[in-house]
Amino acid sequence: MAYDNNDKQKDSVYSKRIRAGKKRTYFFDVRETRGNDFYLTITESRRRFDSDGYDRHKIFVYKEDFNKFIKALNEAVEYVKTDLMPDFDFDAFNHEYPEDGEGAYLPEGAEKITVAPTAIVTEPTVSAVPSANFIEEVDKW
């Protein structure tokens, strides 16, 4: 949750948390303005090594910039994947971390035990490269 300058609580309309390692989490929150408009906040939260606190870095993306933001993000990621690191296996990092943080990492020398899943759930894939129609829509802005 965030607070504005008047210390009034701003609740998220939608929130998605992504655990990205042992000490880092990303939050994607859709928030509502006083004028009933919406914007996105992206927060990186990292646990401090020297204390129990967290460092947080936040960016705000407003609706008029959504398409440009997505296009630039996709282009930057695709550049890294295809031009800078074409042989790197990015899919090796598609694992999820447990919500409570338990069991995400094994101590050195520990043996990992794999249990066969009873059901397989697949998610639809989304292309990292925008379609021609999407780019034309962005250009209309």
NORTA-V594899 format. One record per residue. N is the residue number from 1. PHI is phi in radians with two decimals (none if undefined). PSI is psi in whole degrees, 0 to 359 (999 if undefined). BURIAL is + if it has 16 or more other C-alpha atoms within 10 Angstrom, else -. Layout:
((N	PHI	PSI	BURIAL) (N	PHI	PSI	BURIAL))
This chain:
((1	none	147	-) (2	-2.02	164	-) (3	-2.23	140	-) (4	-1.55	187	-) (5	-1.11	337	-) (6	-1.64	13	-) (7	1.02	25	-) (8	-1.54	134	-) (9	-1.22	134	-) (10	-1.90	113	-) (11	-1.54	151	-) (12	-1.38	141	+) (13	-1.41	328	-) (14	-2.59	143	-) (15	-2.52	138	-) (16	-2.31	126	-) (17	-1.89	135	-) (18	-2.17	114	-) (19	-1.34	126	+) (20	-2.21	54	+) (21	2.07	185	-) (22	-1.19	325	-) (23	-2.22	12	-) (24	-2.30	138	+) (25	-2.42	141	+) (26	-1.92	141	+) (27	-2.12	131	+) (28	-1.97	111	+) (29	-2.13	131	+) (30	-1.66	128	+) (31	-2.17	159	+) (32	-1.91	138	+) (33	-1.47	171	-) (34	-1.09	332	-) (35	-1.54	19	-) (36	1.05	37	-) (37	-1.90	171	-) (38	-2.25	151	-) (39	-2.58	166	+) (40	-1.96	136	+) (41	-2.00	136	+) (42	-2.05	121	+) (43	-2.09	131	+) (44	-1.78	125	+) (45	-2.06	123	+) (46	-2.14	133	+) (47	-1.21	133	-) (48	-1.27	141	-) (49	-1.34	331	-) (50	-1.68	359	-) (51	-2.74	185	-) (52	-1.56	1	-) (53	-1.48	185	-) (54	-2.27	146	-) (55	-1.72	132	-) (56	-2.17	136	-) (57	-2.19	132	-) (58	-2.30	140	-) (59	-2.17	153	-) (60	-2.00	134	-) (61	-2.16	122	-) (62	-1.67	154	-) (63	-0.93	325	-) (64	-1.23	347	-) (65	-1.90	359	-) (66	-0.93	307	-) (67	-1.12	318	+) (68	-1.15	321	+) (69	-1.11	311	-) (70	-1.08	317	-) (71	-1.08	313	+) (72	-1.16	320	-) (73	-1.09	313	-) (74	-1.07	318	-) (75	-1.11	318	-) (76	-1.14	316	-) (77	-1.13	316	-) (78	-1.10	323	+) (79	-1.08	315	-) (80	-1.10	314	-) (81	-1.17	318	-) (82	-1.65	322	-) (83	-1.67	318	-) (84	-1.58	325	-) (85	-2.41	57	-) (86	-1.14	338	-) (87	-1.67	358	-) (88	-1.39	140	-) (89	-1.59	89	-) (90	-1.18	334	-) (91	-1.19	343	-) (92	-1.14	345	-) (93	-1.83	18	-) (94	-1.46	13	-) (95	-1.37	156	-) (96	-1.80	147	-) (97	-1.68	142	+) (98	-1.02	145	-) (99	-1.04	325	-) (100	-1.51	356	-) (101	1.43	355	-) (102	-1.39	139	-) (103	1.37	4	-) (104	-1.28	333	-) (105	-2.30	143	-) (106	-1.80	144	-) (107	-1.11	155	-) (108	-1.01	133	-) (109	1.53	351	-) (110	-1.31	153	-) (111	-1.78	132	-) (112	-1.47	134	-) (113	-1.87	126	-) (114	-1.85	132	-) (115	-1.94	132	-) (116	-1.15	135	-) (117	-1.25	151	-) (118	-1.57	340	-) (119	-2.56	147	-) (120	-1.97	126	-) (121	-1.99	127	-) (122	-1.94	149	-) (123	-1.88	148	-) (124	-1.10	146	-) (125	-1.55	148	-) (126	-2.15	130	-) (127	-1.22	137	-) (128	-1.39	348	-) (129	-1.80	123	-) (130	-1.13	147	-) (131	-1.29	165	-) (132	-1.07	320	-) (133	-1.10	320	-) (134	-1.11	315	-) (135	-1.10	320	-) (136	-1.10	321	-) (137	-1.11	319	-) (138	-1.12	320	+) (139	-1.12	335	-) (140	-1.19	338	-) (141	-1.10	999	-))
